Amino acid sequence: MKTQTLTPTDILLDTEQTGPINATDHSKSVIANRIVLTATMLLLFGGAALVYFLQPHFYNFNESRINSPIGLTFLAVTSALLLFKVSFLLYNVYLYFQYKPIASVTDELLPTCTIIVPAYNEGNLVYDTLLSIANSDFPKHKLQILAIDDGSKDDTWYWMNKAKQELGDQIVVFQQPENKGKRHALYRGFNLGTGEVFVTIDSDSIIKPDTLRNLVSPFVTDKNCGAVAGNVRVLNNKTAILPKMLNVSFVMSFEFVRSVESQLGSVLCTPGALAAYRSSSVFKCLPDWINQTFMGEASDIGEDRAMTNMILKQGKKVLFQRNALVLTDVPEKYKGLYKMFIRWGRSNVRENLVMAKYVFTDFKKESKVGTRLLFTNQFLSILMTYPFLLFMLYFIVVHPLLFLSSTLLGILIVSSFPVLFYAKRYSASESLWAYAYSVLYTFGLFWIPPYAIATAGRSGWLTRELPQK
């Protein structure tokens, strides 16, 4: 029986939001999926049932502590935070329903674009990425594609050249003499690029034919737009369980959260998987961006969040395009997942500190309320990390059964929003992975935010090194 090789076009035609199907592993995947989902649902509803039966214990637990000064303080702070979060969520829902992606402009109005694809130890994935870009329905004479191998130790350079052989003059490939980090690879691309708009795409990602034209159209319709974030979905979510969870999580993070941020003109992070920047905005902050430091050390992570922050500081809008889709590879193992989250967490801490220096100044002519509100929400989450952790540990020690049952009930309630959101947008059955993801994050990844804060000064990409032989 002949094995079929899936091209980037095949993957995108197969389905808009999923990756290729591996038939050999399909039956095992179905069984594993059912086991995980069944166990998750039993756990959640078991927790809800425990809460019902333990109501007297909850009452006694709260009554014995609520009248103390510490208890009253905790109640006041918690109530204030809860009121803010609920009000903020309702406001977000309102903004979400106001959001509409900008339709593509005509070929004549599309700006010239430089696509920059940095790659490090990406193997044959970069080949699929480059072919998907070349297959875009963007006018060829307005498109410049630059692929930059950042000193990879595997066969990434071979696959770049293979793409070059097939695509010819559509693509230019470069090889860094040594690995200096994604930021330096992008920096080289920015300096070599000639387009009015720079588009950065990760080398493990595949775009749809209409993605580029949809992504860059806001620069034509809004002259104050400095950057645009693409809509990121998971590519490898057919067989592995973690990617299935992340796929549902990404829909919430992008199609809801960034839609809201876009309505306020202040998307806080343009993702490395797919983002576009007005070249003039890039060159205004490029020296500061490439020379950025944190605690005296050169910053080699969070280049996407840093660029977004610097463009927001210029008073420019940063928007989101839901109709600009990219499918990206995500970790399939716990180790890869927590390393990715640690990197994101450290970047989040760093850039929130940077943002705190300008967000309450007169940094733009338009209304600054939305930007400040988004910053406050993020900063509060960071600020409350350690108090929440201490309370959780205290709760576990004093009454572990109450902690477990109330936490599971909380997950069941809070996660129902992303479940309903994904079910409405895509699939009811796949939406249940939001529950599984919340359980995993609460009990398996809860340590990442406090760890990321404590180690915010550390550098390193963490997820692109080859396995030790």
C-alpha positions in Angstrom: 0.0 0.0 0.0 1.4 3.4 -1.0 1.9 6.0 1.7 0.3 9.3 0.9 2.3 12.5 1.6 0.2 15.4 2.7 1.1 18.8 1.3 0.3 22.1 3.1 -2.6 22.5 0.7 -4.0 19.1 1.6 -3.8 20.0 5.3 -5.7 23.2 4.8 -8.3 21.6 2.6 -8.8 18.7 5.0 -10.3 21.1 7.6 -10.0 24.8 8.6 -9.1 24.2 12.2 -7.3 20.9 12.4 -4.1 19.1 11.3 -3.5 16.1 9.1 -5.0 12.7 10.2 -2.6 9.8 10.8 -4.9 6.8 10.1 -2.6 4.2 11.8 -2.9 5.9 15.1 -6.6 7.0 14.8 -8.2 4.1 16.8 -5.7 4.5 19.6 -6.3 8.2 19.6 -10.1 7.8 19.9 -9.8 5.5 22.8 -7.3 7.7 24.6 -9.5 10.8 24.0 -12.6 9.1 25.4 -10.7 7.9 28.5 -9.4 11.4 29.2 -12.7 13.1 28.6 -14.7 10.6 30.7 -12.2 10.8 33.6 -12.3 14.6 33.4 -16.1 14.8 33.5 -16.4 12.2 36.3 -13.8 14.2 38.3 -15.6 17.5 37.8 -19.1 16.2 38.6 -17.7 14.2 41.5 -16.3 17.5 42.8 -19.7 19.2 42.4 -21.4 16.4 44.3 -18.8 16.6 47.1 -19.5 20.3 47.5 -23.2 19.6 47.9 -22.6 17.0 50.6 -19.9 19.1 52.4 -22.0 22.2 52.6 -22.0 22.2 56.5 -18.2 21.9 56.4 -18.0 25.0 54.1 -20.2 26.9 56.5 -18.1 26.0 59.5 -14.9 26.6 57.7 -15.9 30.1 56.6 -17.6 31.1 59.9 -14.6 30.3 62.0 -12.3 32.6 59.9 -14.5 35.4 58.5 -14.6 37.4 61.7 -10.9 37.7 62.1 -9.0 40.8 60.8 -7.2 38.7 58.3 -10.4 37.0 57.2 -12.2 40.3 56.8 -9.3 41.7 54.8 -9.2 38.6 52.6 -13.0 38.8 52.0 -12.8 42.5 51.0 -10.0 42.0 48.6 -11.5 38.9 47.1 -14.9 40.6 46.7 -13.3 43.6 45.0 -11.3 41.4 42.6 -14.3 39.3 41.8 -16.4 42.3 41.1 -13.8 43.7 38.8 -13.3 40.4 37.0 -17.1 39.8 36.5 -17.6 43.4 35.3 -14.6 43.1 33.0 -15.9 39.8 31.5 -19.3 41.3 30.8 -17.6 44.3 29.1 -15.6 41.9 27.1 -18.7 40.0 25.9 -20.2 43.3 24.8 -17.0 44.2 22.9 -16.8 40.8 21.3 -20.2 41.1 19.7 -19.1 44.5 18.3 -16.0 43.0 16.6 -15.9 42.3 12.9 -12.7 41.4 11.0 -11.7 43.8 8.1 -12.4 42.3 4.7 -9.6 42.1 2.2 -8.9 45.1 0.0 -8.4 44.8 -3.7 -5.1 43.6 -5.3 -4.3 47.2 -6.4 -4.6 48.5 -2.8 -2.7 45.7 -1.1 0.7 47.0 0.2 4.0 45.4 -0.7 5.0 42.8 1.9 8.1 41.2 3.1 7.5 37.8 4.7 10.2 36.8 7.3 10.5 33.1 8.4 13.1 32.6 11.1 13.9 28.9 11.7 16.0 27.0 14.3 16.1 23.2 14.5 12.7 23.0 12.7 13.5 20.2 10.2 11.1 19.6 7.3 8.4 21.7 9.0 10.0 24.8 7.5 9.5 23.4 4.0 5.7 23.1 4.5 5.7 26.6 5.9 7.4 28.1 2.9 5.3 26.3 0.4 2.1 27.5 2.1 3.3 31.1 1.9 4.2 30.7 -1.8 0.7 29.3 -2.5 -0.9 32.4 -1.2 -3.2 34.3 -3.5 -1.3 37.5 -2.7 0.0 39.3 -5.8 3.4 37.8 -6.5 5.0 41.1 -7.6 4.2 42.6 -4.2 5.6 39.7 -2.2 9.1 39.2 -0.9 9.8 35.9 1.1 12.9 35.7 3.3 13.8 32.5 5.1 16.6 32.7 7.7 18.2 29.6 9.3 19.5 30.7 12.7 22.4 28.3 12.9 20.4 25.1 13.1 22.0 21.9 14.2 19.6 19.7 12.3 18.6 19.5 8.6 16.6 22.8 8.6 19.0 24.4 6.0 18.6 21.4 3.7 14.8 21.8 3.7 15.1 25.6 3.2 17.2 24.9 0.1 14.7 22.3 -1.1 12.0 24.9 -0.9 14.2 27.3 -2.7 14.8 24.8 -5.6 11.1 24.4 -6.0 10.0 28.0 -5.7 13.0 29.7 -7.4 13.0 33.5 -7.3 9.9 33.6 -5.1 12.1 33.0 -2.0 15.5 34.1 -0.7 17.3 31.9 1.9 19.9 33.0 4.4 22.0 31.2 7.0 23.2 32.8 10.2 26.8 31.8 10.9 25.8 30.8 14.4 22.7 30.6 16.6 22.0 34.0 18.0 18.3 33.7 18.7 15.0 34.4 16.9 15.2 38.1 17.6 18.5 38.4 15.7 17.2 36.3 12.8 14.1 38.7 12.5 16.4 41.7 12.8 18.3 40.5 9.8 15.0 40.1 7.9 13.8 43.5 8.9 17.0 45.1 7.6 16.9 43.1 4.3 13.1 43.6 3.7 11.8 46.1 1.2 8.1 45.8 1.9 5.7 48.4 3.2 4.6 45.8 5.7 6.6 43.1 7.4 4.9 39.8 8.1 6.6 37.3 10.5 5.6 33.6 10.4 7.0 30.9 12.6 8.7 28.0 10.7 6.4 25.4 12.1 3.2 27.1 10.8 1.0 26.9 7.7 -1.2 29.6 6.4 -4.3 29.6 4.2 -4.2 31.0 0.7 -6.2 34.2 1.8 -4.4 34.7 5.1 -1.8 37.3 4.0 -4.3 39.6 2.1 -6.6 39.5 5.1 -3.8 40.1 7.6 -2.4 43.2 5.9 -5.7 44.9 4.8 -6.1 46.9 8.1 -3.0 48.8 7.2 -4.8 50.1 4.1 -8.1 50.9 5.8 -6.6 52.5 9.0 -3.5 54.7 8.6 -2.9 54.6 12.4 -2.7 50.8 12.5 0.9 49.8 13.4 0.5 46.1 13.8 -1.9 43.2 13.2 -2.2 39.9 15.0 -3.2 36.7 13.1 -5.6 34.0 14.3 -3.6 31.1 15.6 -5.0 27.5 15.6 -3.3 24.2 16.4 -1.9 22.1 13.5 -1.1 18.8 15.2 -4.4 18.2 17.0 -5.6 15.0 15.4 -3.8 12.3 17.5 -2.1 13.9 20.6 -4.2 14.9 23.6 -2.4 18.1 24.7 -2.8 19.7 21.2 -6.5 19.0 21.4 -6.7 20.9 24.7 -4.6 23.7 23.4 -6.7 24.0 20.2 -9.7 24.9 22.3 -7.7 27.2 24.5 -6.2 29.0 21.5 -9.7 29.7 20.1 -10.6 31.4 23.4 -7.3 33.3 23.6 -7.5 34.6 20.0 -11.1 34.6 18.8 -12.5 36.0 22.0 -9.7 37.8 23.9 -7.9 39.4 21.0 -11.2 40.3 19.3 -12.0 42.3 22.5 -8.5 43.8 22.6 -8.8 44.7 18.9 -12.0 46.7 19.6 -9.9 48.8 22.0 -7.2 49.1 19.4 -4.7 47.5 21.8 -4.0 43.9 21.2 -1.2 43.3 23.8 0.7 40.6 21.9 1.0 39.9 18.2 1.9 36.2 18.0 5.2 34.9 16.6 3.2 32.4 14.6 1.6 35.1 12.5 1.9 38.9 12.8 2.2 41.9 10.6 3.9 45.3 11.3 4.0 48.5 9.3 7.6 48.9 8.3 7.8 52.6 9.4 6.6 51.6 12.9 9.2 48.8 13.1 12.1 51.1 12.1 11.1 53.6 14.7 11.7 51.1 17.5 14.2 48.7 15.9 17.4 49.9 17.7 15.6 49.7 21.1 14.1 46.3 20.2 17.3 44.6 19.2 19.2 46.1 22.1 16.5 45.4 24.7 17.8 44.2 28.1 16.2 42.9 31.3 18.1 43.0 34.6 21.3 43.9 32.7 21.1 40.9 30.3 20.2 40.9 26.6 16.5 39.9 26.0 16.4 36.7 23.8 12.7 35.8 24.5 9.4 37.6 24.1 10.4 39.4 20.9 6.8 39.4 19.6 5.4 40.9 22.9 8.3 43.5 23.0 7.7 44.6 19.4 3.9 45.0 20.1 4.6 47.0 23.3 6.9 49.4 21.5 4.4 50.0 18.7 1.6 50.6 21.2 3.9 53.1 22.9 4.1 55.0 19.6 0.4 55.6 19.9 -0.4 53.2 17.1 -3.3 50.8 17.0 -2.7 47.1 17.2 -5.5 45.0 15.7 -6.6 41.4 15.3 -7.8 39.7 12.1 -9.9 36.7 12.8 -10.0 35.9 9.1 -6.2 35.6 8.9 -5.7 32.0 9.9 -2.5 30.2 10.7 -2.1 26.6 11.9 0.9 26.0 14.1 2.7 23.1 15.7 2.5 22.9 19.5 4.1 20.6 22.1 2.7 17.1 22.5 4.4 16.3 25.7 4.1 17.8 29.2 7.8 18.8 29.3 7.6 20.8 26.0 4.3 22.4 27.2 5.6 23.7 30.5 8.7 25.0 28.9 6.7 27.0 26.4 4.5 28.4 29.1 7.5 29.4 31.2 8.9 31.3 28.3 5.6 33.0 27.7 5.2 33.7 31.5 8.6 35.4 31.8 7.9 37.5 28.7 4.6 38.6 30.2 6.2 39.7 33.4 8.9 41.6 31.6 6.7 43.4 29.2 4.1 44.3 31.8 6.8 46.1 33.8 7.8 47.9 30.6 4.2 48.8 29.9 3.7 50.2 33.4 6.2 52.9 32.6 4.2 54.5 29.8 0.6 53.3 29.9 -0.5 56.0 32.3 1.3 58.8 30.4 -0.1 60.7 27.4 1.4 58.2 25.0 -1.3 58.6 22.3 -3.9 61.1 21.1 -6.8 58.7 21.0 -8.6 57.4 24.1 -6.2 55.5 26.4 -8.9 54.0 28.7 -9.1 50.7 26.9 -5.3 50.1 26.9 -5.1 51.0 30.6 -8.0 48.7 31.4 -6.3 45.7 29.6 -3.0 46.4 31.3 -4.7 46.6 34.7 -6.4 43.3 34.2 -3.1 41.6 33.3 -1.1 43.3 36.0 -3.6 42.3 38.7 -3.2 38.7 37.6 0.5 38.9 38.1 0.2 40.8 41.3 -2.1 38.3 42.9 -0.1 35.2 41.9 1.7 34.7 45.2 -1.2 35.6 47.5 -3.4 33.2 45.6 -0.7 30.5 45.8 -0.3 30.9 49.6 -4.1 30.8 50.1 -4.3 27.6 48.0 -1.5 25.9 50.0 -3.2 27.0 53.3 -6.5 25.7 52.1 -4.9 22.3 51.1 -3.3 21.9 54.6 -6.4 23.0 56.6 -9.1 21.1 54.6 -7.8 19.1 51.5 -11.2 17.6 50.7 -12.9 21.0 50.7 -10.1 22.4 48.6 -10.4 19.6 46.0 -14.2 19.6 45.7 -14.5 23.4 45.6 -11.7 23.7 43.0 -13.3 21.1 40.8 -16.7 22.9 41.1 -15.0 26.2 40.3 -13.4 24.7 37.2 -16.8 23.3 36.1 -18.4 26.7 36.4 -15.6 28.9 35.0 -14.6 26.6 32.1 -18.2 26.4 30.9 -17.8 29.8 29.2 -14.9 28.6 26.8 -16.8 25.3 26.3 -19.9 27.1 25.1 -17.9 29.6 23.1 -16.0 26.8 21.2 -19.2 24.8 20.8 -20.9 27.7 19.2 -18.0 28.5 16.9 -16.9 25.0 15.9 -17.7 21.7 17.6 -19.7 20.7 20.7 -17.7 17.4 21.2 -14.3 19.1 20.8 -15.4 21.9 23.2 -15.2 19.5 26.2 -11.4 19.6 26.0 -11.7 23.0 27.7 -12.6 21.2 30.9 -9.7 18.8 30.6 -7.3 21.7 29.9 -8.5 23.6 33.0 -8.0 20.5 35.2 -4.5 20.0 33.7 -3.6 23.7 34.2 -5.0 23.9 37.8 -3.3 20.8 39.1 -0.3 20.3 36.7 0.7 23.8 35.5 -0.4 26.0 38.5 3.3 26.5 39.5 4.3 28.2 36.2 3.2 31.8 37.0 5.0 32.1 40.3 8.0 30.3 38.9 8.0 32.6 35.8 7.9 35.6 38.1 10.7 34.4 40.3 12.9 33.5 37.2 11.9 36.4 35.0 15.5 37.4 34.6 16.5 34.1 33.0 16.9 33.7 29.3 16.8 30.8 26.9 14.2 29.6 24.3 13.8 26.2 26.1 11.9 24.4 23.4 14.1 24.2 20.2 17.1 22.3 21.4 17.7 18.8 19.9 17.5 15.8 22.2 20.8 14.7 23.8 22.3 11.6 22.3 
